[in-house]
């Protein structure tokens, strides 16, 4: 087996930054969603890697520095989940064949609820609801106007991994490096075309090299399949192309900051993260959650995410400008004290990475979870597909990507 990797490193959307003293910060994936029987958790066990269980506590801090009364957060969390329950009920009505954007459906249900119940939400409650919406956009990797109301959580119909969500403090690359040991991996070899019209498959890389092989496993991100970054001959079927384009290539970006000291400790009191209540809906998704990257409380590193429309907002800003916006938010949240300048930081640019261009997939309005299965179908027992966007049960996750590889490997071995 030869692995052709377009980038100068392995791992794809797993990319760990080890330049912050004493702490690994995942520029991409770093959380294990549900540890019971999760193969990632099992591999960590085998490697003797400890994971950090993420706590439940997440104070929501308003601009101005006040911590939101937990009863308000509970109340709005309840309403938010009730809205999503109504979306689920609406789906069950088979006469409603047309799909609509999830954002639109949520608005419609919310308005109807306010009219029927006569309940008035305060300005703060409205903002807290925006916080919960930004969390949903983080989960989907997209603004909710793009996401399918019918199929946004299609994988929840299958059993998901139970147990704690954990932070893989040493980073996923520890596991990936171990899996890569002894493999023939050629870095900086972007594939341009795959010709499977003959007996054997011809794979051509950017430098003009032609690799002749019997079978090919394609694991490029969905965004690259959508942009036809690889020319297939014969072309992919209309059915497969339709499935590829019915999913969305979601984007989230991250910012990590290292400070001279832990200015947040007294306020956050040992929680793993804290939330930022957006001042209005247009600021939703701009640094909505801050993670404390050192569970041991020795290093002073915070990581935050940019989701939904905010991704577009920062796209044309340079890193320093993004940093300024983030520091403005932090100084608002900790207004009662001095917030030091960071000594070091990074901003991810997944959307601009030529070989990735995305974070993880989601179902677009009008699409369905079936698309994942169609993308996963092999072609003539020669071309196989893996990656998170081929895993209907566990999309968007490292575990899902890994399991899709195991699935294809067993298919290839059986041919």
BAGU-436676 format. One record per residue (C-alpha): residue number from 1; x, y, z. Coordinates in pm, 1 decimal. Layout:
residues N
k; u; v; w
NUM; X; Y; Z
...
END
This chain:
residues 415
k; u; v; w
1; 0.0; 0.0; 0.0
2; 124.1; 346.0; -90.0
3; -37.5; 654.2; 61.9
4; -30.3; 969.0; -152.5
5; -71.0; 1276.6; 66.4
6; -118.7; 1622.4; -88.2
7; 10.9; 1809.6; 215.4
8; 352.9; 1817.9; 379.1
9; 213.4; 1640.7; 686.0
10; -25.6; 1356.7; 762.0
11; -351.2; 1390.8; 953.4
12; -564.3; 1617.7; 735.3
13; -812.9; 1790.8; 963.6
14; -621.0; 1662.8; 1262.9
15; -340.2; 1911.3; 1311.3
16; -189.8; 1964.1; 1651.8
17; -1.9; 2274.7; 1751.3
18; 272.1; 2204.1; 2005.3
19; 434.8; 2547.4; 2001.8
20; 255.1; 2659.0; 2319.4
21; 469.1; 2558.6; 2613.9
22; 338.1; 2251.8; 2794.7
23; 7.0; 2219.0; 2609.4
24; -107.3; 2068.8; 2279.2
25; -374.1; 2270.6; 2101.0
26; -565.2; 2102.0; 1820.0
27; -604.5; 2338.9; 1526.4
28; -859.5; 2083.7; 1409.5
29; -1021.1; 1798.0; 1597.7
30; -936.6; 1747.6; 1964.9
31; -1254.5; 1627.5; 2136.0
32; -1371.9; 1266.7; 2164.3
33; -1751.9; 1258.7; 2151.0
34; -1870.8; 981.1; 2380.3
35; -1602.9; 745.5; 2508.7
36; -1789.0; 420.7; 2575.0
37; -1669.2; 167.9; 2312.5
38; -1538.3; 453.3; 2099.6
39; -1240.4; 312.7; 1904.1
40; -1049.7; 637.3; 1957.7
41; -1088.9; 600.4; 2334.6
42; -985.4; 233.6; 2310.1
43; -670.1; 325.2; 2115.4
44; -586.6; 588.4; 2376.3
45; -627.5; 318.9; 2638.9
46; -387.3; 92.8; 2446.6
47; -134.1; 373.4; 2410.1
48; -162.2; 467.7; 2776.6
49; -292.7; 813.6; 2688.7
50; -509.2; 981.5; 2949.4
51; -802.2; 1192.0; 2836.5
52; -961.0; 1476.4; 3026.0
53; -1331.8; 1443.6; 3095.6
54; -1503.3; 1770.4; 3007.0
55; -1719.7; 1902.8; 3289.0
56; -2076.7; 2020.9; 3249.6
57; -2029.0; 2366.4; 3398.9
58; -2031.3; 2647.4; 3147.2
59; -2105.2; 2993.5; 3283.5
60; -2246.9; 3233.2; 3026.3
61; -2080.7; 3571.0; 3062.1
62; -2242.5; 3883.2; 2920.6
63; -2053.9; 4170.7; 2766.4
64; -1996.9; 4399.2; 3062.8
65; -1873.9; 4108.9; 3270.8
66; -2184.9; 3982.2; 3446.8
67; -2234.1; 3607.5; 3479.7
68; -2581.3; 3511.5; 3357.7
69; -2816.2; 3372.1; 3619.8
70; -2811.6; 2992.5; 3565.6
71; -3192.0; 2979.3; 3590.8
72; -3216.7; 3202.5; 3281.4
73; -2974.6; 2976.6; 3094.8
74; -3171.6; 2667.6; 3203.0
75; -3497.0; 2826.0; 3095.7
76; -3368.2; 2924.9; 2750.1
77; -3196.9; 2589.2; 2706.0
78; -3534.7; 2430.1; 2777.5
79; -3709.8; 2651.0; 2518.4
80; -3434.8; 2591.3; 2265.0
81; -3466.7; 2212.9; 2303.3
82; -3846.2; 2240.6; 2294.0
83; -3816.1; 2418.4; 1957.5
84; -3597.6; 2135.0; 1825.8
85; -3857.1; 1885.1; 1954.9
86; -4121.7; 2063.1; 1749.4
87; -3892.4; 2036.2; 1445.0
88; -3879.5; 1659.6; 1508.6
89; -4259.2; 1641.3; 1532.0
90; -4297.1; 1838.3; 1208.4
91; -4071.7; 1589.5; 1030.9
92; -4295.3; 1298.2; 1125.7
93; -4579.5; 1445.6; 923.4
94; -4525.0; 1269.7; 592.3
95; -4751.5; 1512.5; 405.3
96; -4484.7; 1777.5; 459.6
97; -4258.9; 1662.9; 180.6
98; -4061.1; 1975.6; 116.9
99; -3757.1; 2051.9; 326.6
100; -3683.9; 2399.4; 461.8
101; -3372.4; 2557.8; 615.4
102; -3337.8; 2475.7; 985.7
103; -3287.8; 2842.9; 1075.1
104; -3613.4; 2936.8; 906.6
105; -3804.4; 2653.6; 1076.0
106; -3669.4; 2752.2; 1419.8
107; -3774.9; 3116.0; 1363.4
108; -4122.6; 3007.9; 1255.0
109; -4174.3; 2782.5; 1559.3
110; -4032.9; 3047.5; 1793.3
111; -4267.2; 3317.6; 1657.8
112; -4567.9; 3086.1; 1676.1
113; -4481.4; 2994.8; 2035.6
114; -4458.6; 3360.5; 2142.6
115; -4790.2; 3442.9; 1974.5
116; -4973.6; 3144.4; 2120.6
117; -4831.7; 3156.0; 2472.6
118; -4816.6; 3531.5; 2512.0
119; -4480.3; 3485.7; 2686.6
120; -4240.8; 3775.0; 2650.4
121; -3872.0; 3698.2; 2665.5
122; -3644.4; 3963.4; 2808.5
123; -3361.8; 4109.4; 2601.2
124; -3113.2; 3897.1; 2795.1
125; -3317.2; 3580.5; 2736.3
126; -3321.7; 3656.0; 2363.3
127; -2942.1; 3689.0; 2369.6
128; -2902.6; 3361.7; 2559.2
129; -3117.9; 3194.2; 2293.7
130; -2873.6; 3334.2; 2034.1
131; -2592.6; 3169.4; 2229.4
132; -2768.2; 2830.9; 2202.1
133; -2823.3; 2888.2; 1830.1
134; -2453.2; 2960.2; 1785.8
135; -2379.7; 2628.8; 1957.7
136; -2602.1; 2454.7; 1704.8
137; -2413.9; 2630.4; 1424.0
138; -2090.4; 2505.2; 1580.1
139; -2230.7; 2149.1; 1576.4
140; -2341.6; 2182.1; 1212.8
141; -2037.2; 2375.8; 1094.8
142; -2266.0; 2616.2; 914.8
143; -2510.3; 2902.5; 931.8
144; -2853.0; 2746.4; 998.9
145; -2995.3; 2896.5; 678.5
146; -2797.0; 2634.5; 483.5
147; -2885.9; 2335.2; 700.4
148; -3169.6; 2088.7; 639.5
149; -3450.3; 2107.4; 896.5
150; -3554.0; 1756.9; 797.8
151; -3211.6; 1591.9; 822.5
152; -2981.7; 1813.9; 1031.8
153; -2943.3; 1541.3; 1298.4
154; -2992.7; 1241.2; 1067.9
155; -2727.0; 1035.2; 1250.0
156; -2917.1; 1056.3; 1580.6
157; -3146.9; 784.2; 1444.9
158; -2854.9; 544.6; 1491.4
159; -2702.8; 457.4; 1827.6
160; -2427.3; 708.0; 1910.4
161; -2133.1; 659.6; 2145.8
162; -2239.3; 700.6; 2507.6
163; -2033.9; 831.6; 2794.5
164; -1829.3; 1140.2; 2863.0
165; -1706.0; 1388.2; 2606.8
166; -1334.1; 1422.9; 2661.6
167; -1053.3; 1648.9; 2557.7
168; -765.1; 1453.4; 2408.5
169; -506.4; 1669.6; 2582.0
170; -207.3; 1521.5; 2397.3
171; -386.2; 1565.1; 2063.4
172; -520.8; 1316.6; 1809.4
173; -192.6; 1318.5; 1616.8
174; -40.2; 1097.1; 1886.6
175; -280.3; 823.8; 1772.3
176; -239.7; 903.1; 1401.6
177; 141.3; 898.1; 1420.0
178; 118.6; 556.6; 1584.1
179; -115.6; 426.3; 1311.7
180; 120.3; 563.4; 1044.0
181; 426.0; 376.2; 1172.7
182; 578.1; 154.9; 906.3
183; 355.1; 279.3; 623.0
184; 483.3; 403.6; 287.0
185; 350.2; 760.6; 290.3
186; 454.8; 1003.9; 17.1
187; 404.9; 1365.5; 127.0
188; 353.2; 1657.4; -114.9
189; 192.6; 1436.4; -379.7
190; -145.1; 1591.9; -469.9
191; -348.6; 1360.8; -692.5
192; -486.9; 1525.5; -1006.6
193; -661.5; 1242.6; -1187.6
194; -778.1; 885.2; -1142.3
195; -835.3; 687.4; -1461.1
196; -1012.8; 357.1; -1404.4
197; -1124.1; 295.8; -1763.4
198; -878.6; 10.9; -1816.0
199; -793.1; -310.2; -1634.6
200; -567.8; -125.6; -1392.8
201; -618.0; 214.4; -1235.0
202; -387.3; 501.5; -1330.3
203; -338.3; 772.4; -1069.5
204; -160.2; 1089.7; -1182.4
205; -7.5; 1329.1; -929.1
206; 68.0; 1700.0; -975.5
207; 432.6; 1637.1; -1068.2
208; 321.9; 1420.8; -1361.2
209; 403.2; 1085.6; -1201.3
210; 163.9; 807.1; -1301.3
211; 99.9; 542.2; -1038.9
212; -46.9; 214.8; -1166.6
213; -253.9; 21.2; -918.4
214; -538.8; -227.0; -878.1
215; -746.5; -37.3; -623.9
216; -763.4; 316.7; -495.4
217; -908.4; 446.1; -169.1
218; -1005.1; 814.8; -197.6
219; -1019.7; 1001.6; 133.6
220; -1013.7; 1365.2; 21.6
221; -1244.2; 1608.2; 203.7
222; -1595.3; 1661.4; 66.6
223; -1509.2; 2021.0; -34.5
224; -1250.8; 1888.7; -282.2
225; -1491.0; 1635.5; -431.6
226; -1741.2; 1920.8; -476.8
227; -1481.0; 2128.6; -660.9
228; -1371.7; 1836.7; -882.4
229; -1015.7; 1869.9; -754.7
230; -958.2; 1516.6; -885.4
231; -1056.2; 1431.5; -1244.2
232; -1216.9; 1087.6; -1259.7
233; -1225.3; 894.2; -1585.4
234; -1494.9; 779.7; -1648.9
235; -1657.5; 1069.9; -1456.7
236; -1843.7; 995.9; -1134.2
237; -2207.8; 898.7; -1185.2
238; -2479.7; 1160.7; -1169.5
239; -2617.3; 986.8; -860.6
240; -2283.5; 1017.6; -678.9
241; -2232.6; 1379.8; -785.4
242; -2580.7; 1467.6; -667.5
243; -2505.4; 1313.4; -325.6
244; -2170.9; 1496.9; -305.4
245; -2342.4; 1828.8; -371.5
246; -2638.3; 1767.5; -140.1
247; -2406.1; 1779.1; 161.1
248; -2245.8; 2098.6; 282.5
249; -1874.6; 2150.7; 348.8
250; -1898.9; 2313.7; 691.0
251; -1635.6; 2553.5; 821.2
252; -1541.5; 2656.2; 1171.7
253; -1223.1; 2839.6; 1266.3
254; -1032.3; 2848.4; 1592.3
255; -820.2; 3100.3; 1776.8
256; -584.0; 3001.1; 2057.1
257; -416.3; 3248.2; 2290.4
258; -141.1; 3204.4; 2545.8
259; -134.1; 3456.2; 2830.6
260; 129.7; 3546.7; 3088.1
261; -105.6; 3428.0; 3365.7
262; -452.8; 3277.7; 3417.9
263; -661.9; 3591.9; 3455.7
264; -989.9; 3394.4; 3430.8
265; -938.4; 3154.6; 3722.1
266; -1121.1; 3335.9; 4001.6
267; -1425.9; 3399.9; 3784.8
268; -1448.2; 3062.4; 3608.5
269; -1359.0; 2852.4; 3913.8
270; -1212.5; 2546.0; 3751.3
271; -1469.1; 2498.9; 3471.2
272; -1336.4; 2361.3; 3140.7
273; -1506.9; 2632.8; 2938.1
274; -1719.1; 2944.9; 2958.4
275; -1968.7; 3095.2; 2717.4
276; -1997.3; 3442.6; 2571.1
277; -2350.6; 3578.4; 2538.1
278; -2355.6; 3763.6; 2203.2
279; -2465.3; 4130.3; 2229.7
280; -2686.7; 4080.0; 1921.2
281; -2765.6; 3821.3; 1655.2
282; -2512.7; 3965.7; 1409.0
283; -2231.8; 3888.9; 1658.5
284; -2352.1; 3531.3; 1705.1
285; -2077.1; 3273.3; 1662.0
286; -1792.6; 3519.7; 1711.5
287; -1596.6; 3358.3; 1998.1
288; -1907.2; 3207.2; 2159.6
289; -1719.1; 2956.0; 2376.8
290; -1373.6; 2971.1; 2535.6
291; -1199.6; 2647.4; 2633.3
292; -934.1; 2633.3; 2903.6
293; -672.4; 2418.8; 2730.2
294; -486.4; 2312.8; 3044.7
295; -704.7; 2103.6; 3275.9
296; -420.2; 2098.7; 3529.3
297; -436.5; 2475.4; 3559.5
298; -63.8; 2535.6; 3513.8
299; -50.0; 2689.8; 3166.6
300; -252.0; 2993.6; 3059.9
301; -408.3; 2905.3; 2726.3
302; -759.2; 2973.9; 2599.4
303; -902.0; 2849.5; 2272.0
304; -1216.7; 2984.1; 2110.7
305; -1423.1; 2906.3; 1802.4
306; -1570.6; 3109.9; 1518.4
307; -1886.8; 2961.0; 1369.0
308; -2181.8; 3036.9; 1138.8
309; -2180.9; 3376.8; 967.5
310; -1890.0; 3492.1; 1183.4
311; -1663.2; 3266.8; 972.4
312; -1730.2; 3496.2; 674.0
313; -1679.1; 3802.2; 896.1
314; -1320.4; 3704.6; 980.5
315; -1232.8; 3557.9; 639.6
316; -1094.2; 3884.8; 505.9
317; -934.9; 4002.6; 828.8
318; -569.5; 3928.9; 898.7
319; -470.1; 3734.1; 1209.4
320; -387.4; 4048.8; 1407.7
321; -734.0; 4192.4; 1340.1
322; -899.8; 3866.3; 1447.2
323; -686.6; 3875.3; 1761.8
324; -798.2; 4234.5; 1831.7
325; -1164.5; 4136.4; 1800.8
326; -1111.3; 3840.1; 2032.2
327; -929.8; 4051.8; 2290.4
328; -1210.7; 4310.2; 2277.4
329; -1455.8; 4032.3; 2364.6
330; -1237.8; 3893.8; 2646.7
331; -1190.8; 4241.4; 2794.6
332; -1569.8; 4286.9; 2786.7
333; -1627.3; 3952.6; 2961.1
334; -1367.0; 4029.3; 3229.4
335; -1441.2; 4398.8; 3253.3
336; -1384.9; 4412.4; 3628.9
337; -1015.2; 4329.3; 3592.2
338; -701.9; 4381.6; 3389.5
339; -678.8; 4136.9; 3095.2
340; -316.7; 4103.4; 2979.3
341; -211.2; 4091.0; 2613.8
342; -141.4; 3737.6; 2492.3
343; 222.8; 3638.6; 2453.5
344; 140.6; 3409.6; 2161.7
345; -159.6; 3316.4; 1947.6
346; -275.5; 3148.7; 1626.4
347; -583.8; 3171.5; 1403.7
348; -678.9; 2876.0; 1185.8
349; -767.3; 2919.9; 818.9
350; -928.0; 2588.6; 727.3
351; -1143.5; 2746.4; 457.2
352; -830.9; 2873.2; 277.9
353; -627.8; 2552.3; 300.2
354; -615.1; 2432.6; -62.4
355; -624.0; 2062.8; 29.4
356; -894.5; 2083.7; 299.3
357; -1120.0; 2389.6; 259.6
358; -1357.1; 2275.2; 535.1
359; -1404.2; 2147.8; 889.7
360; -1680.3; 1885.2; 860.2
361; -1988.5; 1796.1; 659.2
362; -2357.1; 1865.9; 720.7
363; -2681.9; 1796.7; 533.2
364; -2791.3; 2090.9; 320.3
365; -3157.5; 2189.1; 282.2
366; -3315.4; 1940.1; 44.5
367; -3055.2; 1672.4; 116.6
368; -3068.4; 1363.2; 337.2
369; -2844.6; 1130.6; 534.4
370; -2861.0; 881.6; 247.6
371; -2605.4; 1096.3; 62.9
372; -2336.3; 970.4; 303.3
373; -2406.8; 611.2; 194.7
374; -2407.3; 700.5; -175.8
375; -2072.2; 879.8; -151.0
376; -1938.6; 571.0; 28.1
377; -2033.8; 330.0; -254.7
378; -1734.9; 184.7; -438.9
379; -1703.7; 198.8; -817.8
380; -1651.9; -133.5; -996.7
381; -1457.8; -271.7; -702.7
382; -1170.8; -41.1; -805.6
383; -1237.6; 299.0; -649.9
384; -1333.4; 318.7; -282.8
385; -1426.6; 617.1; -66.4
386; -1367.9; 692.6; 302.1
387; -1367.8; 996.2; 531.0
388; -1618.3; 1157.3; 767.5
389; -1846.5; 1255.6; 476.4
390; -1888.2; 886.8; 388.7
391; -2001.0; 780.4; 735.6
392; -2376.2; 814.0; 778.5
393; -2371.9; 695.1; 1141.0
394; -2082.5; 906.6; 1273.3
395; -2020.3; 1202.3; 1042.4
396; -1817.6; 1507.8; 1150.0
397; -1590.5; 1309.6; 1383.0
398; -1242.9; 1155.8; 1383.8
399; -1404.4; 831.8; 1500.7
400; -1636.0; 840.8; 1199.5
401; -1345.1; 897.6; 962.6
402; -1149.0; 613.6; 1123.8
403; -1442.4; 371.1; 1109.0
404; -1502.4; 455.6; 742.4
405; -1142.0; 355.5; 674.9
406; -1186.9; 25.8; 857.9
407; -1507.7; -33.8; 659.6
408; -1335.8; 24.7; 322.7
409; -1026.9; -176.7; 420.6
410; -1243.7; -479.7; 489.3
411; -1425.8; -430.4; 155.4
412; -1094.0; -402.5; -31.7
413; -951.3; -707.4; 144.4
414; -1261.9; -910.3; 56.3
415; -1245.9; -841.4; -318.9
END
